[in-house]
Amino acid sequence: MQLFAGFFLAGLIAIAAYRVHSLSRSGAIAAVLVGTVIFGIGGWQWAVLLLAFFISSTLLTRAFKRRKTGLSEKFSKGGQRDAGQVFGNGGLATIFAGLHYFLPNAPWVWLAFAASLAAVNADTWSTELGVLNPHPPRMLTNLGRVVEKGTSGGVSLVGTLAALAGAALVGILAAIFPPAPAPWTIGVWITLAGFLGSLFDSLLGATIQAIYHCPSCDKETERHPLHTCGTPTSLKRGWEWLNNDLVNLGCAVFAVLFVLLA
């Protein structure tokens, strides 16, 4: 019965998100799968964390659109999330929610679930709010190098603070609504894990994420095989198979490993 209720709730949210163009068709289907497992197997406490990530990230994606004009040419995809983005951000959390069915009394499952969502929420907040920084970002691996806004691996004061706030939101909710009694300090550890996960995301973006070059615009971009101008892009640096969706997954994995091993 709970699984059916989870499917129903996830379906309603996915349909609403699809209608307002926050999710593509494939993204909506993926969101139903993710939501059904997390809502249906995990329960309402698990749903609270997922909804905090989904609602806040959706609102921030739509906010400050004028300030973000022209940045879409940097990112591999637009604001309408597809299945790859949904699984990249929520796939690991879904696995831990599923593990909860087999290990209902294991506190580390909740900890890992929350850390993974704290990381992707931190990364999303950093990306969406970092563009508001009054000065151009600097490359994480070379803070003396100024880069264009939206460049993978670029960091700024506003983006860093936004990442901390995004991780803290999930960490606080995880401490307030744990499925079993837990010390309030789990919120601190989840926040720290999420924040470090977002920094790891930036590190991957600055080093081994696939970054392409548009010869027509003479700009770096994540888009491939075509830039927004329609020109074919060529690999400039990084591993060709490591796209932004996998980097987001890596961000979540790092946070989980940190919170479980620390």
N, C-alpha and C positions, 0 to 999 in steps of 0.2 A: 504494500500500500504506500509506504514512504517513497519507494522508488518511482511509483506512478505519479505521486504528487511532485516529486523532483522533476520528472519529465514534463509535467504540465507547466510548472513554474518556469522551467528553463525555456520551454517552447514559447510562452508568452513574452518573456524578456527578449528572446532572439527575434521574434516576429516584430516586436516594437522597434528593436535596434535596426532591423533590416529596413523597415518602413521609413526611418529617419536617416537612412544611408550611413549608419555607423558600422554596419556589417554588410559584407557582400553575401551572395547566396551561399557560397561555400563556407564563409565565415559564420553565417547563421546556423548551418547544419552542424559545424564543429562546435559552436557555442551550446547547442542543444545537447550534444554528447558530453561535453565538459560539465555543463550545469546539471544534467541528470545524475551523473556520478557524484558530484560534490554535494548537491542538494539532497539527492535521494539516499545516498549511502552515508555521507558525513552527517547531515542534519543541519539545523538552522544556524548553529554556531559557525560551521564551516561555510555556510551560504553567506553569512554576514561579511566574512573576509573577502570572498569572491566578489560580492556585490560592491563592496567598498572600492576594490580595484577597478571593476568594470565601470561603475558609475563615475568615479572621479576621473579616470582616464578618458572616458568619452566626453565629459564636460570640458576637460582641459584641451582636448583635441579641437573642440569647437571654439574655445575661447581665444581671444586676441588674434582673430584671423587676419586682420590688417597687418599686424606685426610679423606674421608668418608668410606674407605674400612673397612669392619667389623662392621659398625654401623647398617646395615640393620637388624641384629638380635635383635636390641633394639626396632625398630619401628614396629607397627602393620601391616604396609603395605609398599610396595616398592615405587619407584619414579613414577610408572605408576598409576595415580590417577583413582579411580573407582567412581561410582555414589555416594557412601556414602561420599567420600572426597569432591566431587564437591558440593553436597548439604550442607555438613557441613560448607564449606567455603563460598559458594555463595547463599545458600538458603534464608538467611535473607535479603540479598541485593535484591534478586529477589522479595520477598514479598513487599518491599518498592518501587521498581520500578513499580510493579503492582498497588500499592496504588496511585502512581502518576497519573494513568489514571482517578481515581475517585476524587483525590484531587490535581488537576494540579497547584493550586495556594498556596499550603501549603508548606512553606519553610522548615518546620521541617522534611518533608519526605525526601528531598534531604540531609539534615543534618544527618539523621539516616542512610540512604543508604551509604553515604560516610564514616561514622564512622564504620559501620560494615565491610566495605572493608579495611579500615585502620587497623582495629584490626587483621584481618586474614592475611593481608600482613605483618604486624609487626611480627606476630607469625611465619609465614613462613620464613621471613628473619632471625629471631632469630635462628630458628632451623637449617637452611641451613648454616649460617655463624658462628654460635656459636661453631661449631666443630673446627674452625680455631683458637680458643683461645689457647695460648701456655700452659696454665695450666688447669687441670681438673676443671669442674664446681663444685659449691657448692649447696646444697639443699636450696631452697628458704625459707623453714620453719625452717632451722637450718644451718645458714651460716658457722658454724664451721665444718659441715660434708662434706667432699669431696666425690664426686660420679663420676662414669664413664661418659665419654662423651656420650650424647644421652639419659641419664637417664631422665625420665619425672619428671619435677619439678626442674631440675638442672638449675642454672643460672651462667653466666660468664660475664666478662666485654665486650668482643667482641659481645656476643649474645645480651646483653642489648643495646649496641650502635646500633647494627643491627636492633633491634626491633624499636628503635626510628627513625632510618633512613627509615625503611619500612613504618611506620605510616606517617612520614613527606612527603614521596613521594605522597601518596594519599591525604594528607591534602593540600599540595601545589597545586596539580592539581584541587582539589575541589574548592580552592579559585580562581584559574585562570579561570576555565571553569564552573562557576555555571550556571544552566539553567535560573536563574533570577538574577538581580542585588543583590549582597550580600556584606557585609563588609569583608575585607581581614582577619579579625580576626577569621572567621569561620575555616580558615586553621589551626590556632593555636589550637582551640578547638577540631577539628577532629584529629589532630596529637596527642594531649594529650589523647583523648578518645581511640585511637587505641593503643597507648603505654600502657595505663593502662589495656586495654583488654588483651594484650599479657601477662602482669604480672598476671592477673587473670587466664589465661590459665595455666601458670606455677604453680600457687597456687593449682588449681584443680589437676594438674599432681602430685603434691607433697602430696596431701591429699586423695582425694576420687576417682580419676581415677582408673579404674581397671588395676592393675599391676600383672603380673604373674611370676612364677618362673620355670626355666628349671632345673630339677634335674641333668640332664646329664652334662650341661655346668656350672651349679651352678651360673646362671645369672638371673637378673631381665629382663623382657621383656614385651612388650605390645602384643606380639603375642599369639594367642589362637585359636584353641585348640592345635596346634602344633608349636614348635619352628622351627627355620631354620634348625636345625640339625635333625628334624623329631621326636623329643621326645615330648610327651604330656606335656603341661604346667598346673600348678595349681595356683589358685588365691592366691596371697601373701598379697595384701592389696587393699583397695578401694571397690567401688560398682561394682559388676560384669557387670551391664548393661551400665555403663558409659565408653564407649570406646573413642578413640581419636577423632572420627568424632563428637561426641556429645560435647566433650570438646572444639573443635574448634567452634561449634555453641554457646556454652556458652561464649566463648571469644568475639564473635561478639555481643551477647545479652548484655553483660556487657558494651561494648563500647557504644552501642545505648542508654542504660539506663543512662549512665553517661552524654552523650552529650545532652540528652533531659532534664535531671533533674538538671544539673549543672547551 
